Amino acid sequence: MLPNLTTARLIVEHMAPGHAAALADFFRRNEQHLAPWDPPRPAGITEPEFWMAECERAVEDHGHGTVVRWVLRLRAAPERVIGRINYTQIARGPFQSCMLGYAIDQAHEGRGLMREALEATIEHVFAVLKLHRVQANYVPGNVRSGRLLERLGFVREGLAKDYLFIDGAWRDHVLAARLNPDFDASIFNSRPFRPA
């Protein structure tokens, strides 16, 4: 079973083929809104066919334990995807970590919806996937994202110069992370060690 969550205002669903058309619509609606923060877009990102392949890959990656991708819908209007959250580069062994990425519809910014969704999915990542660390990086000019991460308990760890090519240039990124306060280190005693 793919993990689905609910919050006070949201349905948070694991990305699956049934979301393809709604994800294409999300990127069509938010093309200009997301452009300053996203790497160059692949061809077809506003087409359902592109997202059908991405959704199938998301299900496969989840099965391999390497990626968890979520889509956000309002409980009051579930027909439309209003955001997405990705936990990628899931690494086990002594690392027990992943990378976090997220985006929300411009029409729904400033209402605390992304915070609500991230609180639920981070809890899943820590309690169910049992990871030790979630890393999130953002362009210094993205003040809204920086404040959101700070409110969620992420700690700034440094600045990576020319980290990603975004909006026509190499952009510095603030490096931030949140640690699982309840991480059970006994997992290292209960199974054979394998390098990450």
VENDA-V766054 format. One record per backbone hydrogen bond with DSSP energy under -0.5 kcal/mol. CO is the residue of the C=O (numbers start at 1). NH is the residue of the N-H. If there is no record, write none. Layout:
((CO NH) (CO NH))
//
This chain:
((3 14) (5 12) (9 75) (10 7) (10 12) (11 13) (11 73) (12 5) (13 71) (16 19) (17 20) (19 23) (20 24) (21 25) (22 26) (23 27) (24 28) (25 29) (26 30) (28 31) (30 34) (31 35) (32 36) (34 37) (34 38) (38 167) (42 45) (44 47) (47 50) (47 51) (48 52) (49 53) (50 54) (51 55) (52 56) (53 57) (54 58) (55 59) (56 60) (57 61) (58 62) (59 63) (60 64) (61 65) (61 66) (61 67) (62 65) (66 90) (68 87) (69 15) (70 85) (71 13) (72 82) (72 83) (73 11) (74 77) (77 74) (77 80) (80 74) (82 105) (83 72) (84 103) (85 70) (86 88) (86 101) (87 68) (88 99) (91 97) (92 95) (92 96) (96 132) (96 133) (97 91) (98 135) (99 88) (100 137) (101 86) (103 84) (105 108) (106 109) (108 111) (112 116) (113 117) (114 118) (115 119) (116 120) (117 121) (118 122) (119 123) (120 124) (121 125) (122 126) (123 127) (124 128) (124 129) (125 131) (132 180) (133 98) (134 178) (135 100) (136 176) (138 174) (139 142) (141 143) (142 146) (143 147) (144 148) (145 149) (146 150) (147 151) (148 152) (149 154) (150 153) (155 177) (158 175) (159 161) (160 163) (160 173) (164 166) (164 171) (165 40) (166 169) (169 166) (171 163) (171 164) (173 160) (174 138) (174 176) (175 157) (175 158) (176 136) (177 155) (178 134) (179 181) (180 183) (183 185) (184 187) (185 188) (186 189) (186 190) (187 191))
//
